[in-house]
Amino acid sequence: MRKGSIAASLFWLSAGWLIVALVATGFLLTDLYSRALDTSLSETLEFHVESLAGDLLESGNPLSDTISLTDPRFNRPRSGWYWTIRDADGQLYNLSTSVVGIVLPAVTGSSDISGMRTAVLDDAFGTRMRVIERTVTIASKTYRIVVTGSLSEVLKLVDDFRGQTFIVLGAVGAMLAIMSVIVARIAMRPISRLRNAIERVREGDAETVGGVYPNEIAPLAEEVNELLRSNAQIIERARNQVGNLAHGLKTPIAVLRNEAGAKKGVLAEVVLTESEKMSTMVATYLERARLAARTSVVGKKADGTMIMLRLTRVMRKIHPDCTIAFQRPDASLPWFRGDEADLEEMAGNLLDNACKWSKGQVGVRLLAERGDTGTMLLIRIDDNGPGLSDEDAHKVLRRGVRLDEKTPGSGLGLDIVKELVDVYGGSLDLRRSALGGLLAELRLPTSRLTGMTKS
C-alpha cells in the first residue's frame, strides 16, 4: 500500500512553513519600518518646535519676522506641514506660509513632563498629520507653539515599502522552495538507490542488497539482507523436511503394496487401493513442496525466447509429423521472472499437448502484454486439433482429469502447469484457436531485464 511521497510531504511542509514565516516577516518588517518613520517624524517635529521656541524666547515678540523655519515644506500650501503661534486665548500671532485658508484643529489631551502635547489629526484637505504643541511663557504671557507634519506621506512610504517587501520575500520564497525541492531530491537519493538494489535482487541481477547507505537507511538494507538469508534457510529446511517425510513414507507404502499384491482377498484389494492413493498423495505434495520452495527464492530470471527455441527444436524431433511455426519476437521482449526449469516445464507441457492433439500444425508466439498489474510475458500456443468446449477446457485443468484415456499420459501435465502458474501469480487460459483447435495462453510475471537473444 502506498500513501503519498516523502519528498512531496517534505516539500509541502517546508513550503507551508516558508509561506507563514515569510508573511510574518513581511508584516514585522513593515511594522518596524512604520515605527521608525513615525519616530523620525516625531523627532523632526520636536526639533522644529524647539527651534520656534528658541526664536520666540530670543526675540521676545511673537510677531517678529525672525521667527521662522527653513524647511521648504512649511512654505507649500496643503502640504500637511504647518506651524502657528497663538496665545492662551487662541489669538493667532504668527504662522507658516503653508497655513493658507485653513484653520488647524485644536490639540486636546494632557501635556507630558516637558510641557508638550502630541496628537494625530486631519486638516481641512483630509491630510493625516502628526501634531506637537508646546507652551512657552514670556513676560507672564503664555503662548502655544503648534507644529504639524504630514503622516500621510509616512503611510504612503509604508505602503510602498510593504509592496516591495512582499515582492522581495516572494522571490526569496521561490528560491527557497526550489532549494527545498533540490534538497529533498538529494536527501531521497539513498532511498532510490536502496529501492533499485532491492529491485535488482527481485529481478535476479543480484543475490543481496549491496551498496553503502547513510546511517538512517543502512539498518534497513541490513534487515532486508537478513530477511533474504532467513527466507532461504527456511525454504531449505522446509524442502529437506518434506523430502525426508516423503522418503520416510515411501518405504512403508511400498511394503504395504508388495504385501497386498502378494495376497488375495477383499482386505488385500483395499490395502492395495489405499496404498496407491497414499503413494499418489505423497508424490503430489512432494511436488507441490518442490515447486513452492523453488519459486519462493528471489533472484531468478530466464530468457523466454531461448527456452521456446530449445523446446521447439526438441518437439520437432519428438513429433516429426507436426509442423511447429515459431514466430520469434524482437530482442526487447522482457524476461521471465522465475526459474528457467519451471518455464521449460510449463511451456513444454503445453507445447507437447498441442503436438499430441494437433492434426499436424502448431503455432507458438511470445508477446509482452501490459495490464493493471504490470507487464506480463504472454506465451500463446495453438493447434489445428479438435479443440475443447468451454466446459471441457475448465474440466481439463483439474488434477488427473483426462478426456481421452487412449492417449498416453498420466493426466497430471496441465495440473503441474496450473500449480506453477498459481505459484508465480500468472494465469492459464484455454479457448478456441483461430486454427480450429485449442489455444493456450500462458501469462507469467516478467523481469525488467532485456537482452539480445541468440538462436
MOZIZI-V599228 format. One record per helix or strand of 3 or more residues. SS is the DSSP state (A for helix, B for strand). FROM is the first residue (numbers start at 1). LEN is the number of residues. If there is no record, write none. Layout:
# MOZIZI-V599228
ss->(SS SS)
from->(FROM FROM)
len->(LEN LEN)
This chain:
# MOZIZI-V599228
ss->(A A B B B B B A A A A B A B B A A B B)
from->(6 72 82 92 116 128 141 151 215 266 304 323 340 361 374 390 413 427 438)
len->(54 4 6 4 7 11 10 53 48 30 15 5 18 11 10 6 12 6 10)
